[in-house]
């Protein structure tokens, strides 16, 4: 296992019935014409064609960015992306807040800091080039208590060391000029923060993948990996839950919420394990949307594992408030009543979760209370915008974060690569952990993944 310290990073359809080459809005129904992948390779569950050079598992924003980057660097490779859902970006990518982060929070000089700052720049340039709408609406990190002032000033210095552009501290009159309804003792302005629809970004990555010769197959949930000894070079054979098979010389997995389980298919360690945390948002009623101009964030408390509630404008004009952070009882459980016995058992038997919960008991109980009672969350929001009332908010969407935990109960904030053992493991690269701001930095992280692919594999 390779650990890069301080690095950041719908319903299912039948595989044969929903086969997409490069997305692009094209689909084939069962019994219809079979699309051909790069180099004329036929994708079929009934025959065993020449294997792909690289198969990427997972069509979230990171898997698509990595496949795209690989083909841009190595034109002519046969690259296939497999996705278990009926379309791309169905989970973490499609359920996040849509913020393009600036990079102020991370340790100066760390890979995580560099990837975020570089990734934000690359993403803005990409959106301009490809016509993806975005807004550079900025962000205020607001101190509302005197105890937060030293932390805010330290955050300012950290951002300057990370070369985040345009940072400045605002006094109360300047805060009101920037956010007329916001109150605070001091604020850090980050004008490079923006918002975008990451589902649209991911779909555009998928279109790029087609244009450079890649392929995408949806409805293919990988449940088994093995060496195909009946073929020259013994490529890897990936089996779907519905009995389809795909072969590739090398495999890269970007499986998000299931990254630990997919890694174990090739004999990798179960650690770090994934524990799902659900974040529930509130929505500001449309007639009150004028209360928020840009992103408003709290000063992070290093003693707590999660950031806390904030105000996030969206590309559709809505304002998201939150999120909280509570243990999800299903890895893809976006509703408060969603439950999976397997997912819950895996979380509860994770020794790291027990230690995390015991070390942050009061915080965890507070998050559960605020999740159940709207007035409790509104009181947190009123610290920043006193005018907000319970009548101004309604319950909104939720997302689930794939939080990697080590056995000591620490949140794994580093980018973790892993490979299996033996001949099979030598052909696989697992992206075990790519924590926030992975979407912001997806283009920069993709470069790191491709570097790792080139170092490990003979392409």
C-alpha positions in Angstrom: 0.0 0.0 0.0 1.2 3.5 -0.9 0.1 6.3 1.3 0.8 9.8 0.1 0.8 11.9 3.2 -1.1 15.1 3.3 -2.6 14.4 -0.1 -6.1 15.2 -1.0 -7.2 14.4 -2.8 -30.6 5.0 -10.0 -31.5 2.1 -10.6 -29.3 -0.5 -12.2 -29.9 -1.7 -15.8 -28.8 -4.9 -17.4 -25.3 -4.6 -18.8 -26.3 -6.0 -22.2 -29.3 -3.7 -22.3 -27.6 -0.5 -21.5 -24.2 -0.3 -23.2 -22.8 3.1 -23.9 -19.7 3.9 -25.9 -18.4 7.2 -24.6 -21.9 8.3 -23.5 -22.7 11.1 -25.9 -26.4 10.4 -25.5 -26.1 7.1 -27.4 -27.5 3.9 -26.0 -28.1 0.4 -27.4 -31.0 -1.8 -26.4 -30.6 -5.5 -26.0 -30.5 -7.2 -29.5 -29.6 -3.9 -31.2 -26.3 -3.1 -32.9 -23.2 -3.8 -30.8 -20.9 -0.7 -30.4 -17.2 -1.1 -30.9 -14.7 0.3 -28.5 -11.3 1.7 -29.3 -9.4 -0.1 -31.9 -12.5 -1.9 -33.1 -12.7 -4.0 -29.9 -16.2 -5.4 -29.5 -17.8 -5.1 -26.0 -19.9 -8.2 -25.5 -20.8 -10.5 -22.7 -21.0 -13.5 -25.1 -17.5 -13.3 -26.5 -14.0 -12.7 -25.3 -12.3 -10.0 -27.4 -8.9 -8.6 -27.2 -8.6 -7.1 -23.6 -8.7 -3.4 -23.0 -5.3 -1.9 -22.0 -6.9 -0.2 -18.9 -10.3 -0.7 -17.3 -11.4 2.0 -14.8 -14.0 0.9 -12.3 -16.3 3.8 -11.3 -17.8 6.6 -13.3 -17.9 9.3 -10.7 -16.0 12.5 -11.4 -12.7 11.1 -10.4 -12.9 7.8 -12.4 -14.0 9.8 -15.5 -11.3 12.4 -15.0 -8.6 9.7 -14.6 -9.7 7.8 -17.7 -9.8 11.0 -19.7 -6.4 12.1 -18.5 -4.9 8.7 -19.3 -6.1 8.9 -22.9 -4.9 12.4 -23.3 -1.5 11.4 -22.2 -1.4 8.1 -24.0 -3.5 8.4 -27.2 -4.3 5.1 -28.7 -4.8 3.1 -25.5 -7.9 1.0 -25.3 -9.6 2.4 -22.1 -13.0 1.3 -20.7 -14.9 2.8 -17.8 -17.3 0.5 -15.9 -20.2 1.9 -13.8 -22.7 -0.1 -11.8 -25.4 2.5 -12.1 -27.4 3.4 -15.2 -25.5 6.7 -15.6 -22.5 8.7 -14.4 -22.1 10.7 -11.2 -25.0 9.0 -9.4 -23.5 9.1 -5.9 -20.9 11.4 -4.2 -20.4 13.5 -7.3 -24.1 14.0 -7.8 -24.9 14.7 -4.2 -22.3 17.2 -3.1 -22.6 20.9 -2.5 -21.2 22.0 -5.8 -18.5 24.3 -4.3 -15.2 24.9 -6.1 -12.9 25.2 -3.1 -10.1 27.7 -2.9 -7.5 25.6 -0.9 -7.2 27.6 2.3 -7.6 24.8 4.8 -4.7 22.4 4.0 -1.2 22.2 5.4 1.1 24.5 3.4 3.3 22.7 0.9 1.2 19.5 1.2 0.0 17.7 -1.9 -3.5 18.2 -0.8 -3.0 22.0 -0.8 -1.3 22.0 -4.2 -3.9 19.8 -5.8 -6.8 21.9 -4.6 -5.3 25.2 -5.7 -4.1 23.8 -9.0 -7.3 21.8 -9.5 -9.5 24.8 -9.0 -7.6 26.7 -11.7 -7.8 23.8 -14.1 -11.5 23.4 -13.4 -12.3 27.1 -14.1 -10.3 26.9 -17.3 -12.0 23.7 -18.3 -15.5 25.1 -17.7 -14.6 28.1 -19.9 -13.3 25.9 -22.7 -16.2 23.5 -22.7 -19.0 25.9 -21.9 -19.9 24.5 -18.5 -21.7 27.2 -16.5 -20.2 28.2 -13.2 -20.1 31.2 -10.8 -17.1 32.6 -9.1 -19.3 33.9 -6.2 -16.6 33.9 -3.5 -16.7 32.8 0.1 -16.6 34.4 3.6 -15.2 32.4 6.5 -16.8 34.3 9.4 -15.7 34.4 13.1 -18.7 35.0 15.3 -17.0 34.5 18.6 -13.7 36.0 20.0 -12.3 32.6 20.6 -12.4 32.0 16.8 -10.3 35.1 15.9 -6.8 33.5 16.3 -7.9 30.5 14.3 -9.2 32.8 11.5 -6.0 34.8 11.3 -4.0 31.5 11.2 -6.3 30.3 8.4 -5.5 33.5 6.5 -1.8 32.9 6.8 -2.2 29.3 5.7 -4.1 30.4 2.7 -1.4 32.9 1.8 1.2 30.2 2.1 -0.9 28.0 -0.2 -0.9 30.9 -2.8 -4.7 31.2 -2.7 -5.4 34.4 -4.7 -7.2 37.5 -3.4 -7.4 36.6 0.3 -8.1 39.5 2.7 -9.6 40.0 6.2 -12.8 42.0 6.4 -13.9 44.0 9.4 -17.7 44.2 10.3 -18.6 47.1 8.0 -16.8 45.3 5.1 -18.6 42.0 5.9 -22.0 43.8 5.7 -20.9 45.4 2.3 -20.2 41.9 1.0 -23.0 40.1 2.7 -25.6 42.6 4.0 -27.4 40.2 6.2 -24.4 38.5 7.7 -22.9 39.4 11.1 -19.4 38.6 12.4 -16.4 40.0 14.2 -14.0 39.3 11.4 -14.2 37.4 8.1 -11.7 36.0 5.6 -12.8 36.7 2.0 -11.9 34.0 -0.6 -12.9 35.4 -4.0 -11.6 32.4 -5.9 -14.3 30.1 -4.4 -17.0 29.3 -6.8 -19.9 27.0 -7.6 -20.6 24.5 -10.4 -22.9 21.6 -11.2 -20.5 18.6 -10.8 -22.9 16.2 -12.4 -22.7 18.3 -15.6 -18.9 18.4 -15.3 -18.7 14.7 -15.0 -21.0 14.2 -18.0 -18.7 16.5 -20.0 -15.7 14.4 -18.9 -17.6 11.4 -20.3 -18.1 13.2 -23.6 -14.4 14.0 -23.7 -13.7 10.3 -23.1 -15.7 9.4 -26.2 -13.9 12.1 -28.3 -10.4 10.7 -27.4 -11.4 7.1 -28.1 -12.5 5.8 -24.7 -15.6 3.7 -23.8 -18.1 3.6 -21.0 -20.3 0.7 -20.0 -23.1 1.3 -17.4 -25.1 -1.3 -15.4 -21.9 -3.3 -14.8 -21.3 -3.9 -11.0 -17.9 -5.5 -10.5 -18.3 -8.4 -8.1 -15.3 -10.6 -8.9 -11.7 -10.2 -10.4 -9.6 -13.0 -11.6 -6.8 -13.8 -14.0 -7.8 -15.1 -17.4 -5.3 -17.9 -17.8 -6.8 -18.9 -21.1 -5.7 -15.7 -22.8 -2.1 -14.5 -23.8 -0.6 -12.6 -20.9 -3.3 -13.7 -18.5 -5.3 -10.4 -18.4 -7.7 -9.6 -15.6 -11.2 -10.7 -16.0 -13.9 -8.6 -14.3 -17.3 -10.2 -13.6 -20.5 -8.3 -13.2 -23.4 -9.1 -10.8 -25.4 -10.1 -13.9 -22.9 -12.5 -15.3 -21.2 -10.2 -17.9 -17.4 -10.3 -18.3 -14.8 -7.7 -19.4 -11.1 -8.2 -19.7 -8.3 -5.7 -19.3 -4.5 -5.8 -19.0 -4.6 -3.4 -16.0 -7.4 -2.1 -13.7 -7.8 1.2 -11.9 -10.6 1.5 -9.4 -12.2 4.7 -8.2 -15.2 3.1 -6.4 -15.9 5.8 -3.8 -18.4 4.5 -1.3 -17.4 1.0 -2.1 -13.7 1.5 -2.6 -12.8 -0.8 0.3 -15.0 -3.7 -0.9 -13.8 -3.4 -4.5 -10.2 -3.4 -3.3 -10.7 -6.6 -1.3 -11.8 -8.3 -4.6 -8.1 -8.3 -5.5 -6.9 -9.5 -2.1 -6.2 -6.1 -0.6 -6.4 -5.3 3.1 -9.9 -4.3 4.5 -8.2 -1.2 5.9 -8.8 1.6 5.6 -12.5 0.8 5.8 -15.2 3.1 4.5 -17.8 4.4 7.0 -20.6 6.4 5.4 -21.7 9.7 6.9 -24.9 11.3 5.7 -25.1 15.1 5.4 -28.6 16.5 5.4 -29.2 20.0 4.0 -31.9 22.5 4.6 -33.2 24.7 1.8 -33.8 28.4 2.2 -37.2 29.3 0.9 -37.0 31.1 -2.5 -38.5 34.3 -1.2 -35.7 34.5 1.3 -32.8 33.7 -1.0 -31.8 37.4 -1.0 -30.3 36.8 2.5 -27.3 35.0 1.0 -25.0 36.4 -1.8 -22.1 33.9 -1.7 -20.7 31.0 0.3 -20.6 31.7 4.1 -18.6 29.3 6.2 -17.8 28.9 9.9 -14.2 29.0 11.2 -13.2 25.3 11.4 -12.6 23.9 14.9 -9.6 21.5 14.7 -11.0 19.5 17.7 -14.1 18.4 15.6 -14.1 15.9 12.8 -16.4 17.8 10.5 -16.7 21.5 9.4 -20.2 22.5 10.6 -23.1 24.2 8.9 -22.6 26.7 6.1 -24.5 28.6 3.5 -24.1 27.4 -0.1 -25.7 29.1 -3.2 -26.4 26.7 -6.1 -26.3 27.1 -9.8 -30.1 26.7 -9.9 -30.5 29.7 -7.6 -31.4 27.7 -4.5 -29.5 28.1 -1.2 -28.4 25.0 0.7 -27.9 25.3 4.4 -25.9 22.7 6.3 -24.9 19.9 6.2 -24.9 18.0 9.5 -22.9 14.8 9.7 -24.6 11.6 11.0 -23.8 7.9 10.6 -25.6 6.6 7.5 -27.1 3.1 7.9 -26.7 2.5 4.2 -23.8 3.4 2.0 -26.1 4.9 -0.6 -28.8 5.8 1.8 -29.9 9.4 1.1 -33.0 9.1 3.2 -33.1 9.1 7.0 -34.9 5.8 7.0 -32.7 4.1 4.4 -31.2 0.9 5.9 -28.8 -1.9 4.8 -28.0 -4.6 7.3 -24.7 -5.3 5.6 -23.6 -1.7 5.5 -24.6 -1.1 9.1 -22.9 -4.2 10.4 -19.7 -3.3 8.5 -19.7 0.2 10.1 -20.4 -1.0 13.6 -17.7 -3.6 13.5 -15.2 -1.1 12.4 -13.0 -0.5 15.5 -12.0 3.0 14.2 -15.7 4.1 14.2 -16.1 3.1 17.9 -13.0 5.1 18.8 -14.1 8.1 16.7 -17.6 8.0 18.3 -16.2 7.8 21.9 -13.7 10.6 21.2 -16.4 12.9 19.8 -19.5 11.8 21.8 -20.9 15.2 22.6 -20.4 16.4 19.0 -22.1 13.2 17.6 -25.1 13.5 19.9 -25.4 17.2 19.0 -25.4 16.3 15.3 -28.1 13.7 15.8 -30.2 16.2 17.8 -29.9 18.9 15.1 -30.7 16.3 12.4 -34.0 15.6 14.2 -35.0 19.1 15.2 -35.0 22.0 12.8 -34.9 24.8 15.4 -31.6 23.4 16.7 -30.0 23.8 13.2 -31.6 27.2 12.7 -30.0 28.4 15.9 -26.6 27.5 14.4 -27.4 29.4 11.2 -28.6 32.5 13.2 -25.1 33.0 14.5 -24.3 34.2 11.0 -27.6 35.5 9.6 -29.9 36.5 12.6 -32.9 37.1 10.3 -33.3 33.4 9.4 -36.3 31.8 11.2 -37.6 28.2 11.3 -40.3 29.3 8.9 -37.7 30.3 6.3 -36.3 26.8 5.8 -37.5 23.4 4.6 -35.7 20.0 4.6 -33.6 19.5 1.5 -31.4 16.9 -0.2 -28.8 14.7 1.4 -25.4 13.3 0.4 -23.3 10.5 1.8 -19.6 10.9 2.3 -17.3 8.0 2.0 -15.2 8.5 5.1 -12.1 6.3 5.4 -11.1 5.5 8.9 -8.0 3.8 10.3 -8.1 1.4 13.1 -7.2 4.1 15.7 -10.4 6.1 14.8 -8.6 8.8 12.8 -10.2 10.2 9.7 -7.9 9.3 6.8 -7.3 12.6 5.0 -4.6 11.3 2.7 -4.8 10.0 -0.8 -4.4 6.2 -0.5 -3.3 4.0 -3.4 -3.4 0.2 -2.9 -2.6 -2.9 -5.0 -3.4 -6.5 -4.3 -0.9 -9.3 -3.9 0.6 -11.7 -6.4 0.1 -11.7 -10.1 -3.4 -10.3 -9.9 -2.6 -7.5 -7.5 0.3 -6.4 -9.7 -2.2 -5.4 -12.4 -4.5 -3.4 -10.2 -4.4 0.2 -8.7 -7.0 1.0 -6.2 -7.8 4.6 -5.3 -8.8 3.8 -1.7 -9.4 7.3 -0.5 -9.9 10.7 -2.2 -11.4 13.0 0.4 -12.9 16.4 -0.2 -12.2 18.5 -2.1 -11.8 15.7 -4.6 -14.4 17.2 -7.1 -12.6 20.6 -7.1 -9.3 18.9 -7.7 -10.4 16.1 -10.0 -8.4 17.3 -13.0 -5.3 17.7 -10.8 -5.8 14.4 -9.0 -6.3 12.7 -12.3 -2.7 13.7 -13.2 -1.5 12.0 -10.0 -3.4 8.9 -10.8 -2.0 8.7 -14.3 1.5 9.2 -12.9 0.9 6.3 -10.6 -0.4 4.2 -13.4 2.7 4.8 -15.5 4.9 4.1 -12.6 3.3 0.8 -11.7 2.2 -0.6 -15.1 3.9 -1.2 -18.5 1.4 0.3 -20.8 
